[in-house]
Structures are given as C-alpha cells and as structure tokens.
Amino acid sequence: MSQEAMIKFECSDCKRINYRSRKNKKVIKERLELKKFCKHCTAHTAHKETK
C-alpha cells in the first residue's frame, strides 16, 4: 500500500481529521465527501477529503 494513495477525511464542522482511507487517484479525480460519525461532534457530519 503506497502512501500516495492514502487520503484523509476532515470533519466539516470541527475541522478535525478523523478518518483515513485510500483511493485510486487516476480513476477518481475529484475530492470525496462522505457522511461519517465524528466522535468530537458526537454526530454524523460531512467529512471532506483533505490534502
């Protein structure tokens, strides 16, 4: 697993990085946005991909 394929997800409310995942950047060009549980906000919020 290369480090280039790793991405981080940041909570859109509290701006904390909560999740890490990987994606094929050659196939998916745009940034991902998923609804995930944030333990700091204690709610399901939108998490956006960061650099």
Secondary structure, DSSP 8 states (H G I E B T S, - for coil): --GGGEEEEEETTT--EEEEEE--TTT--S--EEEEEETTTTEEEEEEEE-
